Amino acid sequence: MSVNINTAQLRLEMARRGWDAIDLARAARLSPATVSTALAGRPIAAKSMVLIAQALARAPVDEFVDKLVAGDSAGLGFA
């Protein structure tokens, strides 16, 4: 089964942790291509989505980055 991830939310969660796509791929134990596919708004396997969610849940949010991101979501292109 394939799913589409909310790309704006995914980018926000990555930013809150100071991660780029490679960091997320490593943490989720996925290929960079899978993360790129998700970030492009294309469907990925449901199992991959679970691995992404688990990686984000394991990683602490950087409180200083979070303040910057949360305070200016429009400036980073997040809805």
Phi, psi and omega in degrees: 000137179253149180224155173255136179263145174293103187294323179297317179293319179298315179297322177297312181296323176295315180298321180298337180258358182073027184261150166252185184297324179294319178300315180296317179301316179297312183295325181271355183058045178239164176286150175303329179296322179294317178295318178300319178299314179298316181293336178276356179083014178266156182296144173231167179296144179302324179297322178295321177298319179296319179296322177295313180299318179295320179296317179295322180294327180284335187267128178290148175281133176285113188299328180284318176295319181301319178297320179292316182291312182294330182281342183218056182297328179293324182290338179260003178084015179265144179274000000 
